[in-house]
Amino acid sequence: MNKLIKIALSSALILSVGATSSFASADKGQKLFTKKLKKPCGITGAAMAGKHTQAEWAEIKEDGKGAEEIKKICPAATDGDVKEEYLEHYLDFFHEYGSDSGNVPAC
């Protein structure tokens, strides 16, 4: 019985940590921006996100033009900096801190 409780609690802990990290994509996008795009772009995350409103970022994401828009704003970004696996996180970050959001990122 004791072993069963330990297994159940361990499973619950693993699932809660996994769920939390998957929902924190704006935070992950901020970290990725700082690591991958800040230096080549030469601007802060606030400046990058402030290029569009939240609605405009949402439309860019919906239209699947995230990589194009990032490269348009930051031509020095390489394909490795704008990988498909990063795009959702970048766009969630940019949406969260869009020009009309009133939020200011820490990067």
Beta strands, then each sheet from edge to edge (+ up, - down):
end
